[in-house]
Amino acid sequence: MDEPKLPLRTERLVLRLHEPQDTAALRAYYGDPEVVRYVPFAPWDDESTPEHMAKRVKRRGLTCEARGLGVVAVLDGRVVGDVALWSTDDAQRLAEIGWAFHPEVAGRGLATEAAAAVLDIAFDTYGLHRVAAQLDPRNVASARLCERLGMQREAHLRQSWWEDGEWTDSLVYGLLESDRR
């Protein structure tokens, strides 16, 4: 399995690996309670930011020790979001994808553009069979993004995740390599 050639240019973005100097940019949106409302961690703060960044910087590709690829999306020289792809089963060629973007760029199609490019990497470079996205059903923006990416809603799991003192549901979206043909 080869690793993708990065940085990668899309129509409007440059996608590249996370670097330590991205800390302030990522903290700007991951520190926002609304951005992390539906993810399994609290807003980044002074204490948690170094740990979160250390994990992201290690995501150099599916063949690295972290078994994940993490890229930042750069628009006009500014980090505006990031997308992660991580292996869930190497032998079966399965992975999961996730994303977060600064609210200032919402509604411009940048998350769709970046996630589509990472899905291209998933299937064309890594030869994956299936990529899934799991999300809280209240995260309507991410559900719509999954649909724009051509992902199929496969499941609605009731009270499958304990978060912030309550059971929450999960949606599972999936995209098969054969769906792209």
C-alpha positions as CSV (number, residue, x, y, z in Angstrom):
1,M,0.0,0.0,0.0
2,D,1.4,3.4,-1.0
3,E,1.0,6.6,0.8
4,P,-0.7,9.6,-1.0
5,K,1.4,12.3,-2.6
6,L,0.9,15.3,-0.3
7,P,0.3,18.2,-0.3
8,L,-2.7,17.7,-2.6
9,R,-4.4,20.6,-4.4
10,T,-8.1,20.6,-5.0
11,E,-10.1,23.3,-6.7
12,R,-9.8,25.8,-3.8
13,L,-7.8,24.0,-1.1
14,V,-4.4,22.6,-0.3
15,L,-4.6,19.4,1.8
16,R,-1.4,18.6,3.7
17,L,-0.4,16.7,6.8
18,H,-0.9,18.3,10.3
19,E,2.2,20.1,11.6
20,P,2.9,21.5,15.1
21,Q,2.5,25.0,13.8
22,D,-1.2,24.3,13.0
23,T,-2.0,24.3,16.8
24,A,-3.5,27.8,17.0
25,A,-5.6,27.3,13.9
26,L,-7.0,24.0,15.0
27,R,-7.6,25.3,18.6
28,A,-9.6,28.2,17.1
29,Y,-12.3,25.9,15.9
30,Y,-11.9,22.8,18.2
31,G,-12.1,25.2,21.2
32,D,-15.6,26.2,20.1
33,P,-18.2,24.2,22.0
34,E,-20.5,24.3,19.0
35,V,-17.9,22.7,16.7
36,V,-17.3,19.8,19.1
37,R,-20.9,19.5,20.2
38,Y,-21.3,16.1,18.6
39,V,-17.8,14.6,18.9
40,P,-16.5,12.5,21.8
41,F,-14.2,15.1,23.4
42,A,-14.6,18.4,25.1
43,P,-13.6,21.7,23.5
44,W,-9.8,22.0,23.4
45,D,-8.3,24.0,26.2
46,D,-4.8,24.8,27.4
47,E,-4.4,21.4,29.0
48,S,-5.9,19.2,26.3
49,T,-4.6,20.9,23.1
50,P,-1.0,19.5,23.2
51,E,-2.4,15.9,23.5
52,H,-4.9,16.4,20.7
53,M,-2.2,17.9,18.5
54,A,0.3,15.1,19.2
55,K,-2.3,12.6,18.0
56,R,-3.0,14.5,14.8
57,V,0.6,15.0,13.9
58,K,1.2,11.2,14.1
59,R,-1.5,10.5,11.5
60,R,0.9,10.3,8.5
61,G,-0.9,7.6,6.6
62,L,-2.7,4.2,7.0
63,T,0.7,2.4,6.9
64,C,2.2,4.4,9.8
65,E,2.0,3.4,13.5
66,A,-1.1,5.6,14.1
67,R,-2.9,3.7,11.3
68,G,-4.5,7.0,10.2
69,L,-4.2,9.9,7.8
70,G,-5.0,13.4,9.0
71,V,-4.9,16.4,6.7
72,V,-5.5,20.1,7.2
73,A,-7.5,22.0,4.6
74,V,-5.7,25.3,3.8
75,L,-7.6,28.1,2.0
76,D,-5.7,31.2,1.0
77,G,-2.8,30.3,3.3
78,R,-5.1,29.7,6.4
79,V,-6.0,26.3,8.0
80,V,-9.8,26.2,7.9
81,G,-10.5,22.6,8.7
82,D,-9.2,19.1,8.8
83,V,-10.2,15.6,7.7
84,A,-9.1,12.3,9.2
85,L,-9.2,8.8,7.7
86,W,-8.3,5.9,10.0
87,S,-8.2,2.1,9.5
88,T,-10.8,0.1,11.3
89,D,-9.8,-3.3,9.9
90,D,-6.7,-3.6,7.7
91,A,-7.4,-7.1,6.6
92,Q,-10.9,-6.3,5.4
93,R,-9.7,-2.9,3.9
94,L,-12.2,-0.9,6.1
95,A,-11.8,2.7,7.4
96,E,-13.7,5.5,8.9
97,I,-13.7,9.2,8.0
98,G,-14.4,12.3,10.0
99,W,-14.0,16.1,9.7
100,A,-14.3,19.5,11.4
101,F,-14.2,23.0,9.9
102,H,-14.1,26.5,11.2
103,P,-17.6,27.9,11.4
104,E,-16.5,31.0,9.5
105,V,-16.2,28.9,6.3
106,A,-19.5,26.9,6.7
107,G,-21.8,26.7,3.8
108,R,-19.1,27.2,1.1
109,G,-18.6,23.5,0.2
110,L,-15.1,23.4,1.5
111,A,-15.7,20.4,3.8
112,T,-17.3,18.5,0.8
113,E,-14.3,19.4,-1.4
114,A,-11.8,18.2,1.2
115,A,-13.6,15.1,2.3
116,A,-14.2,14.0,-1.3
117,A,-10.4,14.3,-1.9
118,V,-9.7,12.2,1.1
119,L,-12.2,9.6,-0.1
120,D,-10.4,9.6,-3.5
121,I,-7.2,8.8,-1.5
122,A,-9.0,6.1,0.5
123,F,-10.1,4.2,-2.6
124,D,-7.6,5.1,-5.3
125,T,-4.4,5.2,-3.2
126,Y,-5.1,2.8,-0.4
127,G,-7.5,0.5,-2.3
128,L,-10.0,0.4,0.5
129,H,-13.2,-1.6,0.1
130,R,-15.5,0.6,2.4
131,V,-15.3,3.9,4.3
132,A,-17.8,4.7,7.0
133,A,-18.8,7.8,8.9
134,Q,-20.5,7.6,12.3
135,L,-22.3,10.6,13.7
136,D,-24.9,11.9,16.1
137,P,-28.2,12.3,14.2
138,R,-28.5,15.8,15.6
139,N,-25.4,16.7,13.5
140,V,-27.5,17.6,10.5
141,A,-24.7,19.3,8.7
142,S,-22.5,16.2,8.8
143,A,-25.4,14.0,7.7
144,R,-25.9,16.3,4.7
145,L,-22.2,16.2,3.9
146,C,-22.2,12.4,3.9
147,E,-25.1,12.5,1.4
148,R,-23.3,15.0,-0.8
149,L,-20.3,12.7,-0.8
150,G,-22.5,9.8,-2.1
151,M,-22.5,7.9,1.2
152,Q,-25.5,5.8,2.0
153,R,-27.3,5.9,5.3
154,E,-27.0,2.4,6.5
155,A,-28.1,2.4,10.1
156,H,-29.7,4.4,12.9
157,L,-28.4,2.9,16.1
158,R,-30.5,3.8,19.1
159,Q,-28.8,5.0,22.3
160,S,-25.5,3.4,21.2
161,W,-23.1,6.1,22.6
162,W,-22.8,7.4,26.2
163,E,-21.8,11.1,26.0
164,D,-22.0,14.0,28.4
165,G,-24.2,12.1,30.9
166,E,-26.8,10.8,28.3
167,W,-27.3,8.0,25.8
168,T,-27.3,9.3,22.3
169,D,-28.2,7.7,19.0
170,S,-25.7,7.2,16.1
171,L,-26.1,7.2,12.4
172,V,-23.8,5.1,10.2
173,Y,-23.1,6.2,6.6
174,G,-21.0,4.1,4.3
175,L,-19.4,4.3,0.8
176,L,-18.2,1.3,-1.0
177,E,-15.5,1.3,-3.6
178,S,-18.0,-0.1,-6.0
179,D,-20.4,2.8,-5.3
180,R,-17.9,5.1,-7.1
181,R,-18.1,3.4,-10.4
